[in-house]
Amino acid sequence: MKKNHHLLLFFCFIFIALILSFVPGFSQQIVENTRIDTIGHFIGFFLLTWLLTSLAKLPTSIAAITLVFYAAASEFGQAYLGFRNGEFSDFVADIVGVGCFIFVLWFKLIFNKKR
């Protein structure tokens, strides 16, 4: 994957986060309702992104798009299960986990380039 694509993907995630931060009450709701389950979603999708890009050798953009759709499908499916419930905060945590991995990867590329 070209280095410019990493940068473009990173800025897309930042742009989405900025838009969501301007929704009234959204960022406050995320902070107040964070639970251990949401943290698990973040860590899980961070690691899933790492596995798909490192072990499966998928391009970062394909892995990110795939995982965002997987996160949406899993939360949507949980909304129809009797013993689970789909939560938007978990979906956001999934996306933030993917985005953070991309940020770490981007930062690593920049750091290695300067060396």
N, C-alpha and C positions, 0 to 999 in steps of 0.2 A: 504494500500500500504506500502510495506517495506520502511524503511528509505533509504536504499541503492538505491532504484529506483528513489527517489527524487533527490538524488545526481547525479545519472547517467543522468537523464533527464536535470538537470541543466547544467552539463558539456557538454552535446550535444548541448544545445542552445549557450553556450559560444564558443564552437568549431565552430559552424556555423557562429557566429558573427565575430570571428577572421578570418575565411576564407574570408568572405565578406569584411572585412576591408582591406585586401591585394589586392583586385581588384582595379586596377588603376582608380582613380577618383570616385569610388563608394561612399566612406564615405563623400567626399566633396559634391557630388551631393545630398546626403540625407540631409546634413545640409543646403545647399542653397535652396532646394526645399520644405522644411517643411512648411506646411500650417496648418490652423486650422482644416481642414478636416482630415489630417494625425494624428493630436493630438487626434481628436475624435475617429479615428480608434483604437489608442493605448488605450485610456480610455475604449472604448466600449468592446474590447476584454479582457482587464484586468478584467472588471466587469463580462463579460460572463464566464470567467474561474472561477471566484469566485462563481457565481450562480450555475454552473454545479457541482462544487466540494462541495459546502456547502449545497445548497438546494436539488439538484437532487442526491447528494451523489455518484457521479461518481468518480472512481479513477482518480487521477491527470493525469496519463499517458493517459488514455482513453479520458479524457476531452481535453487534449492538442492536441492529434492526431486528434480528431474530429474537433476541432476549426481550426487547420491548414488547413485541407481539406475544411472546410466551407469557410475559408478566400480565398483560392485558387479558389474555385468554384464561389464565389460571384464576385471576381475581373475578372475572366475569362468570366463570364456571362455578366458583365457590359460592357465588350469590344464590345459586339454585340448589345447593346441597343443604340438607337439613341440619347437619352437624358442623358446618363451616359457614362463614360469612365473608363475602368479598368486601374489602375495605380499600377506599381510594388512597388512604395514607400508606398502605402496604405497597400499592402500585407505584406511588411516588418514591418510596424507599427503594424499590427495585430499580427504577430509572436512575436514581441518585447513585446507587451502587455501581451500575454500569458506567455512568458518567465519571465517577471518581476513579475507576480503573483506567478509563481513557485519559483522564487528567494525569494520573501517575505515569502512564506510558508516554504521554506527550512530554512531561517534565523530564523523564529519563532520556528521551531522545534529544532534548535540548541540552541536558547536562553532558551527555556523551559527545555531542557535537562540539561543545566548547572545550572539551579535553582534547 
